[in-house]
Amino acid sequence: MARFFRAPDRRQRFLLPADMMEWPPEDDIVHLMVDAVGLMDLSKFEATCKVGGAGQPPFAPAMLLALLIYAYSHGVRSSRVIERLCRRDAGYRFTVGDEVPDHTAIARFRQRHVGQMKGVFLQVLDLCREAGPVRLGLVALDGTKVQANAALDANRTASTIEEQVSRMLAEAEATDAREDRQFGAGAGGLAMPKGLGRHADRLARLKACREKLQARADALAARQLEKIAARETEEKASGKRKRGRQPKEPDPSVDPDTVANPTDPGSGVMKTRRGWVQGHNAQAVVTPDQIILAADVTCEANDVHQLSGMLDQAQANVAAVMGEDALLGAAVADAGYWSEANADGQTEECELFIATRKDRTQRAALRDAPAPRGRIPKSLTARQRMDRKLRTKRGRALYRQRGAAIGPVFGQMKDRQGASRFSMRGLERCRGERQLDAAVHNLRRLHRDSVRRTENAGNSETAARNAA
């Protein structure tokens, strides 16, 4: 029995190993992330850096990208927190060495290169392919609501937005007229008044909100025209007037009560299990091994229009990484993606299994209903055909894997990576941020599989020695 306490000697020299490679354990994820970034082609990142000019040399893009990936893998999003951890945490210090970037450099790097994150995602997917965990034949598609970097209370009605735009334009014209009288028309070289940049930015965002609401009104009017044309075609084919109320003529004007968010015009009001949020609909296509094949962001709360686009994107990513002969196989999705148009979009390369009822009801039906027998009746509607296909043994087996494939991916990204809220604003920037989140998830999955294989190999060797 020990008769003393172990106390730290804070004046001890070489408390850490002299070689920085020995600071983190061999199986720490930081090794994989630094090595993975070292294998990437970052020429597009480096092309924006000015080397050889006056001032200090820029930080290496490989170091900053590895730092962002490592921070995101631990749920750290704040550039100030990342800077602080680079001075205190061994994993972060291993990533940056003695060249500790300040929070401004980290934030500017993230904003400047957000458009390049799709390439980073594809290169990570290629690393996963080389390691072997990418298994095709079945993919699962789903979406989750992610909160935007904007408050729900910041929404304004169309009439309020129009009023604010008119007022700001009138104020700008009055300011121009006053300055022309004071300095003369066409005077140049004057300093920009304080606050004018922020004023112009808010005006641009308000105009973006107005354009978004007008585009939404135009889309609704176009769909109404399609309904009217389809009804007229059906009446001409049957020679009889269709019963029921006649559809109203489309109105392309904006409803003054519709809302948009001037803080982030690209976001929308989304319904979640915990209530309403201002956010985006983040889509993902994953394999049963929880490898993300495609990730995207949309401002549409409904999933029904995302099926074909997401599957096409996943097929394009797979073809770019694994070759033109690689095919997705079958795709499973919940009832949020059901429509007859989506069911008709099935191809020989990708067979669709789309639930026609809510997930709980669908799973109960597949559990209790008997498997169909015999030939498929020709009189079945598209919904009935899909129900019948899901009740087959193959349909049950495939749909059963949907929840286990896609659910943990969203849970891990939100809980472990802190991807429950976007840090950036604007649809394109949020899309790039989501691509980075997907790349980080795939690297974490790759690390988990490699550690598991190493442990299994060690256990097999131990068992062989004990048996001998």
C-alpha positions in Angstrom: 0.0 0.0 0.0 1.4 3.4 -1.0 2.1 5.8 1.9 2.4 9.0 -0.2 0.6 11.1 -2.8 1.7 11.6 -6.4 2.2 15.3 -6.9 3.1 17.1 -10.1 6.6 18.6 -10.6 5.7 21.7 -12.6 9.3 22.8 -12.9 10.3 19.5 -14.6 11.9 19.9 -18.0 10.8 18.0 -21.1 7.5 17.1 -19.5 6.3 16.3 -23.1 8.3 14.0 -25.5 10.9 15.9 -27.5 9.4 14.6 -30.7 6.0 16.3 -31.3 4.8 13.2 -33.2 4.7 11.4 -29.9 2.5 13.9 -28.1 -0.8 12.4 -29.1 -1.4 8.6 -28.8 -0.8 6.6 -32.0 -4.5 6.0 -32.5 -5.5 9.6 -32.0 -7.7 11.0 -34.8 -5.4 14.0 -35.2 -2.8 11.8 -37.0 -5.4 10.7 -39.5 -6.7 14.2 -40.2 -3.2 15.7 -40.6 -2.2 12.9 -42.9 -5.4 13.0 -44.9 -5.0 16.8 -45.6 -1.4 16.2 -46.5 -2.6 13.8 -49.3 -5.1 16.3 -50.7 -4.6 18.6 -53.8 -4.9 22.1 -52.3 -3.7 24.0 -55.4 -7.0 26.0 -55.5 -6.4 27.0 -51.9 -2.8 28.0 -52.5 -3.7 30.0 -55.6 -5.3 32.6 -53.5 -2.3 33.1 -51.2 0.2 35.9 -51.9 3.7 34.5 -51.5 6.9 36.5 -52.0 5.5 39.9 -51.4 5.9 42.3 -48.5 4.9 41.4 -45.0 4.8 38.1 -43.2 4.3 34.9 -45.2 0.8 33.4 -45.1 -0.1 30.4 -43.1 0.0 27.1 -45.0 -3.5 26.2 -46.3 -2.9 22.6 -45.4 -2.3 23.5 -41.7 -5.4 25.8 -41.5 -7.6 23.2 -43.2 -6.4 20.4 -40.9 -7.0 22.7 -38.0 -10.6 23.4 -39.1 -11.3 19.7 -39.6 -9.8 18.7 -36.3 -11.8 21.5 -34.5 -15.0 20.5 -36.2 -14.5 16.9 -35.3 -14.6 17.9 -31.6 -17.6 20.3 -32.0 -15.5 23.5 -31.8 -16.8 26.2 -34.2 -15.6 29.5 -32.7 -12.4 30.8 -34.2 -11.5 32.5 -30.9 -11.9 29.2 -29.0 -9.8 27.4 -31.7 -7.0 30.0 -31.3 -7.1 29.5 -27.5 -6.9 25.7 -27.9 -4.0 26.0 -30.2 -1.9 27.3 -27.3 -3.3 24.9 -24.6 -4.3 21.6 -26.2 -1.8 19.0 -27.4 -3.8 17.9 -30.4 -4.3 21.4 -31.6 -0.7 22.3 -31.0 0.4 19.2 -32.8 -1.6 20.4 -35.8 -0.2 24.0 -35.9 3.2 23.5 -34.3 4.8 26.9 -33.4 2.8 28.8 -36.0 -0.3 29.6 -34.0 -2.8 31.5 -36.1 -5.0 34.1 -34.6 -8.8 34.0 -34.8 -8.9 36.5 -37.6 -6.8 34.3 -39.9 -8.9 31.2 -39.0 -12.2 33.0 -39.7 -11.0 34.6 -43.0 -9.7 31.3 -44.2 -13.0 29.6 -43.6 -15.0 32.3 -45.3 -12.6 32.7 -48.3 -12.5 29.0 -49.1 -16.0 27.9 -48.3 -16.6 27.3 -52.0 -13.8 24.8 -52.1 -15.3 22.5 -49.5 -17.0 20.3 -52.1 -13.6 19.4 -53.5 -12.4 18.6 -49.9 -15.5 16.3 -49.5 -14.8 14.4 -52.7 -11.1 13.9 -51.8 -12.1 12.6 -48.4 -14.6 10.3 -50.1 -11.8 9.0 -52.3 -9.7 8.3 -49.2 -12.6 6.3 -47.8 -12.8 4.3 -51.0 -9.1 3.5 -50.8 -9.5 2.3 -47.2 -12.4 0.1 -48.3 -15.5 1.1 -46.2 -17.5 2.4 -49.1 -20.0 -0.3 -50.0 -22.6 0.4 -52.7 -25.8 -1.4 -53.5 -28.1 0.4 -51.1 -28.2 4.1 -50.1 -30.5 5.9 -47.7 -31.8 9.5 -48.2 -33.1 11.9 -45.6 -33.1 15.5 -44.4 -32.8 17.2 -41.1 -33.5 20.8 -40.1 -30.4 22.8 -39.1 -30.7 26.2 -37.4 -29.5 29.1 -39.4 -27.3 32.0 -38.1 -30.4 34.1 -37.8 -33.2 34.6 -35.3 -36.8 33.5 -35.9 -38.0 36.9 -34.6 -36.1 38.7 -37.4 -38.6 37.7 -40.0 -40.4 40.5 -41.7 -43.6 40.5 -43.8 -43.4 41.4 -47.5 -45.2 44.7 -46.9 -42.7 45.6 -44.2 -39.7 44.7 -46.4 -41.1 46.8 -49.3 -41.6 49.7 -46.9 -38.0 49.5 -45.5 -36.5 49.2 -49.0 -38.4 52.3 -50.2 -37.4 54.3 -47.1 -33.7 53.4 -47.4 -33.7 54.3 -51.1 -35.3 57.6 -50.3 -32.8 58.3 -47.5 -29.9 57.5 -50.0 -31.3 59.9 -52.6 -31.7 62.6 -49.9 -28.1 62.0 -48.8 -26.8 62.2 -52.3 -28.7 65.5 -53.0 -27.4 67.0 -49.7 -23.8 66.0 -50.5 -24.1 67.4 -54.0 -25.2 70.7 -52.6 -22.4 70.7 -50.0 -19.4 69.4 -52.1 -20.7 69.9 -55.7 -21.9 67.3 -58.1 -19.4 64.6 -59.1 -17.0 65.3 -56.2 -14.6 62.4 -55.7 -12.0 61.2 -53.3 -14.2 61.7 -50.3 -14.0 59.3 -47.3 -17.0 57.0 -47.0 -19.3 58.1 -44.2 -19.3 56.1 -41.1 -21.9 53.3 -41.1 -22.6 53.6 -44.9 -21.1 50.1 -45.5 -23.5 48.5 -43.0 -26.4 50.5 -44.4 -25.7 49.3 -48.0 -25.3 45.7 -46.7 -28.7 45.8 -45.0 -30.3 47.3 -48.2 -28.8 44.4 -50.3 -30.2 41.8 -47.9 -33.6 43.4 -47.9 -33.6 43.4 -51.7 -32.6 39.7 -51.6 -35.6 39.0 -49.4 -37.9 40.9 -51.8 -36.5 38.9 -54.8 -36.9 35.6 -52.8 -40.6 36.4 -52.1 -41.2 37.4 -55.7 -39.6 34.2 -57.0 -41.8 32.1 -54.6 -44.9 33.9 -55.9 -43.9 33.2 -59.5 -43.3 29.5 -58.7 -46.8 29.2 -57.1 -48.3 31.0 -60.2 -46.5 28.6 -62.5 -47.7 25.5 -60.6 -51.3 26.9 -60.7 -51.0 27.3 -64.5 -49.8 23.7 -64.8 -52.9 22.6 -62.8 -55.2 24.6 -65.1 -53.5 23.2 -68.2 -53.7 19.6 -66.9 -57.5 20.0 -66.2 -58.2 21.4 -69.6 -56.3 18.6 -71.3 -58.2 16.0 -69.2 -61.5 17.6 -70.1 -60.7 17.7 -73.8 -59.6 14.0 -73.8 -62.9 12.9 -72.0 -65.2 15.3 -73.8 -66.8 16.1 -70.4 -66.4 19.0 -68.0 -64.7 17.9 -64.8 -66.7 18.2 -61.7 -65.6 20.2 -58.7 -64.5 23.8 -58.2 -62.6 25.4 -61.0 -59.0 26.4 -60.2 -58.4 30.1 -59.7 -56.4 32.1 -62.1 -52.7 32.5 -61.0 -51.7 35.7 -59.3 -48.0 36.5 -59.6 -48.2 39.3 -57.0 -46.5 38.8 -53.6 -48.8 38.1 -50.7 -48.1 41.0 -48.3 -48.3 38.7 -45.3 -45.6 36.3 -46.4 -42.3 36.6 -44.5 -38.6 36.5 -45.1 -35.6 37.0 -42.9 -33.3 40.0 -43.7 -30.5 38.6 -41.5 -30.1 35.5 -43.7 -32.4 35.7 -46.8 -31.5 32.2 -47.9 -32.9 30.6 -44.7 -36.6 29.7 -44.1 -39.0 28.9 -41.3 -38.7 25.2 -40.6 -40.8 23.0 -38.3 -39.0 20.5 -36.0 -40.0 18.3 -33.2 -39.0 21.0 -30.7 -41.0 23.8 -32.5 -40.3 26.3 -35.2 -36.8 27.4 -36.1 -35.2 29.7 -38.6 -33.0 27.3 -40.6 -32.2 25.2 -43.6 -33.1 21.7 -44.7 -29.8 19.7 -44.8 -30.0 16.7 -47.1 -27.7 13.6 -47.1 -27.3 10.4 -49.0 -25.5 7.7 -47.0 -24.5 4.0 -47.3 -25.4 1.4 -44.7 -21.9 1.8 -43.3 -22.8 5.5 -42.6 -20.5 7.0 -45.2 -22.0 10.2 -46.7 -22.0 10.1 -50.5 -23.7 13.5 -51.0 -24.7 16.4 -48.8 -26.6 19.6 -49.7 -28.6 22.4 -48.2 -31.9 23.8 -49.3 -34.3 26.5 -48.0 -37.3 24.3 -48.9 -38.8 22.7 -45.8 -40.4 19.9 -47.8 -38.3 16.9 -48.9 -40.4 15.8 -51.9 -38.5 17.9 -54.4 -35.1 16.8 -53.2 -35.1 13.2 -54.2 -33.9 13.2 -57.8 -31.4 16.0 -57.2 -29.8 14.3 -54.2 -29.6 10.9 -55.9 -28.1 12.5 -59.1 -25.5 14.3 -56.9 -24.6 11.1 -55.1 -24.3 9.2 -58.4 -22.1 12.0 -59.8 -19.8 11.9 -56.7 -19.6 8.1 -56.8 -18.8 8.1 -60.5 -16.1 10.8 -59.9 -14.4 8.8 -57.1 -15.1 5.1 -58.1 -15.5 5.3 -61.9 -18.3 5.5 -64.3 -19.3 1.9 -63.8 -20.1 2.4 -60.1 -23.9 2.6 -59.4 -25.9 3.4 -56.3 -28.1 0.3 -56.5 -31.3 0.8 -54.5 -32.4 3.9 -52.6 -34.7 4.0 -49.5 -36.5 7.1 -48.3 -39.3 7.9 -45.9 -42.7 9.3 -46.7 -41.5 12.9 -47.0 -40.1 12.0 -50.4 -43.2 10.3 -51.7 -44.9 11.5 -54.9 -46.0 9.8 -58.0 -43.5 11.9 -60.0 -40.7 10.6 -57.8 -41.9 7.0 -58.1 -42.0 7.4 -61.9 -38.4 8.7 -61.8 -37.0 5.2 -61.0 -34.3 4.0 -63.3 -32.5 0.8 -64.0 -29.4 2.1 -62.2 -31.3 3.1 -59.0 -34.4 1.3 -57.8 -36.5 3.3 -55.4 -38.2 2.2 -52.2 -40.2 5.2 -50.9 -42.5 4.9 -47.9 -46.1 6.0 -48.7 -47.0 6.6 -45.0 -45.4 8.1 -42.0 -42.4 6.1 -40.7 -44.1 4.6 -37.6 -47.2 3.6 -39.6 -45.0 2.3 -42.4 -42.9 0.1 -40.1 -46.0 -1.3 -38.4 -47.5 -2.1 -41.8 -44.4 -3.9 -42.9 -44.3 -5.8 -39.7 -47.9 -6.9 -39.7 -49.0 -7.2 -43.3 -48.3 -10.4 -45.2 -46.0 -10.6 -48.1 -47.7 -10.3 -51.5 -47.9 -13.3 -53.8 -48.5 -13.8 -57.5 -48.3 -11.3 -60.4 -48.6 -7.6 -60.0 -52.2 -6.5 -61.0 -52.2 -4.0 -63.8 -54.9 -2.0 -62.2 -52.8 -0.9 -59.2 -52.0 2.8 -58.8 -48.4 4.1 -58.3 -49.0 4.3 -54.6 -50.3 0.7 -54.4 -47.4 -0.6 -56.5 -44.9 1.0 -54.1 -46.8 -0.4 -51.1 -46.7 -3.8 -52.7 -43.0 -3.6 -53.4 -42.2 -2.5 -49.9 -44.1 -5.6 -48.5 -42.0 -8.0 -50.4 -39.2 -9.8 -48.6 -36.6 -7.7 -50.4 -38.5 -4.5 -49.8 -38.8 -5.2 -46.0 -35.1 -6.1 -45.7 -34.0 -3.0 -47.5 -36.3 -0.5 -45.8 -35.4 -1.9 -42.4 -31.9 -0.6 -42.9 -33.0 3.0 -43.6 -33.2 4.2 -40.0 -30.0 2.5 -38.9 -28.1 4.1 -41.8 -29.2 7.7 -41.8 -30.3 8.4 -38.2 -27.0 7.9 -36.5 -25.3 10.2 -39.1 -27.4 13.2 -38.3 -27.1 12.4 -34.6 -23.3 12.2 -34.6 -23.0 15.4 -36.7 -25.2 17.4 -34.4 -24.1 16.1 -31.1 -20.4 15.2 -31.6 -19.5 17.8 -34.3 -21.7 20.6 -33.2 -23.4 20.8 -36.6 -26.8 21.7 -35.2 -26.4 25.3 -36.2 -24.7 27.0 -39.2 -21.9 29.5 -38.5 -22.2 31.3 -41.8 -25.0 33.1 -43.6 -26.2 32.7 -47.2 -27.3 29.5 -48.9 -24.0 28.9 -50.8 -21.9 29.5 -47.7 -24.1 27.2 -45.6 -23.8 24.6 -48.4 -20.0 24.7 -48.2 -20.1 24.5 -44.5 -22.3 21.4 -44.7 -19.8 19.8 -47.2 -17.0 20.3 -44.6 -19.2 18.8 -41.9 -19.8 15.8 -44.2 -16.1 15.4 -44.9 -15.3 15.5 -41.1 -18.0 12.9 -40.5 -16.5 10.6 -43.1 -13.0 11.0 -41.6 -14.3 10.2 -38.1 -16.0 7.1 -39.5 -12.8 6.1 -41.3 -10.8 6.6 -38.1 -13.3 4.5 -36.1 -13.1 1.7 -38.6 -9.3 1.7 -38.6 -9.2 1.6 -34.8 -11.7 -1.3 -34.8 -9.7 -3.3 -37.3 -6.5 -2.8 -35.4 -8.2 -3.9 -32.2 -9.7 -7.0 -33.9 -6.2 -7.9 -35.4 -4.7 -7.5 -31.9 -7.3 -9.7 -30.3 -6.8 -12.4 -33.0 -3.1 -12.4 -32.5 -3.6 -12.7 -28.7 -6.1 -15.6 -29.2 -3.7 -17.4 -31.5 -0.9 -17.1 -29.0 -3.1 -18.4 -26.2 -4.2 -21.2 -28.3 -0.6 -22.2 -29.1 
